[in-house]
Amino acid sequence: MKDHVGIVGTGIYLPKDRMTAKEISDKTNGVCTEEAVIEKLGIKSKVVPSSSLSDGTQEMGALAALDALKNTGINPLDIDVILSVSEEWKEYPLTTSALYVQDRIGAVNAWGIDVQNRCCTTVSALKMAKDMLLADPEVHVIMVVGGYRNGDFVDYTDKNMSMMFNLGAGGGAIILKKNYGKNLLLGSHMISDGSLSRTAGVEIGGIINPITKENMDEAKHSLRLLDPVKMKNRLNDVSMPNWYKCIDESLRKSNLERKDIDFLNILHIKRSGHLSMLSELGLTEDRTIYLEDYGHIGQIDQILTLHLALEQGKVKDGTVMAMIAAGIGYVWAANIIQWGPMKS
């Protein structure tokens, strides 16, 4: 049997608190109506963190990891590597999220590292995990895991930030195994555009613009488009073409075509964009999951969508899934997953 990588299973942690479309609308002070939040932004409600310490970024990742171990039956002692996709906004700066998860789940034989590609991190980390599993004869099981709560930084009165009004919170984990015999991770493709590297981000709190007594309150909600004109103009030109190129190239690397896609696993975007992509790929709404009841939980969206699709029977043996993402910076990514037993 040719060496390959398969997905063993997933784990999810979602905080219990929610923010409704009306609550989002109210926070915008007239920027968005409730109807616009639902119909345009595509949010009926979203998951938000509670005041509980269990809803910290690293801890949400750890809770998702524990859920993945329970769901798969994988022994934590058999995990060789932990790739953390947790965001940089976490309990303590300069701590390593992968190592926090390692300790929480008892994966004492593993080593861990944090990777970051914003909302593309999970798709990127899955490619990294596959490459590591195939290249290193001593690596057999990898966990990709993380937490996300960047919504804390959103200023709902900033009109430029409407694209991020959907930001939520949660944790996800996905376990991959060499020569698993099913649920194959096939081709992947990424495109990045470094000219957009500083067009969006948290403006206050870094070396260039540190937190002071005077800007402390503003800093807490300073996730912004740092160059909105440049970002929007550039994205209008390249975003959708780059996304479709990632899909087509990942299909090519998998010896498949667009007509072979059965299910689209896509991060939460505005409703019109979601429907447009379905149409372009020749898919109907029952062949995807639109996260309008969850919001956009960053790079956890792909894990959550797979988890929900398996529960709902939308992904089953024989399903070809395109998993796609995009992240500020700017990065576009796609990979292809063939669910079910490996074909001989």
Number of C-alpha atoms within 10 A of each C-alpha: 7 7 10 20 24 25 25 23 24 27 25 27 25 21 18 11 12 18 19 17 27 19 13 22 21 16 15 19 12 12 16 23 17 20 15 15 25 21 16 16 25 24 30 21 22 23 24 24 24 14 9 8 11 15 26 24 26 31 24 30 34 30 27 26 30 21 20 24 22 14 14 14 11 15 12 19 12 15 23 20 23 25 26 29 34 32 23 22 17 20 14 12 9 8 13 17 31 28 20 16 26 23 12 16 16 14 20 15 12 21 15 21 13 20 21 17 21 21 28 28 26 33 29 25 21 22 20 15 25 22 13 18 24 16 10 9 9 10 18 19 27 26 31 30 35 37 35 32 26 23 22 17 19 20 21 21 17 17 13 16 17 18 12 22 26 30 22 25 30 32 34 34 32 28 24 25 25 22 19 18 20 19 25 25 21 21 21 28 23 23 15 17 15 12 12 19 14 16 19 18 16 19 20 20 15 9 7 8 12 12 17 12 6 8 13 13 11 14 18 17 19 19 21 20 22 17 13 14 12 13 20 15 10 14 15 10 10 11 17 14 12 20 22 18 18 22 26 20 21 25 24 16 15 17 11 17 14 15 9 14 20 20 24 28 24 22 28 26 23 21 18 13 15 19 15 12 16 17 12 10 16 12 19 13 13 10 17 22 21 23 23 21 16 24 28 28 30 31 31 29 27 25 27 27 21 24 19 16 18 14 11 11 9 17 23 15 14 15 17 22 22 25 24 26 28 27 17 21 21 23 24 28 27 29 28 28 24 25 19 18 14 17 9 6
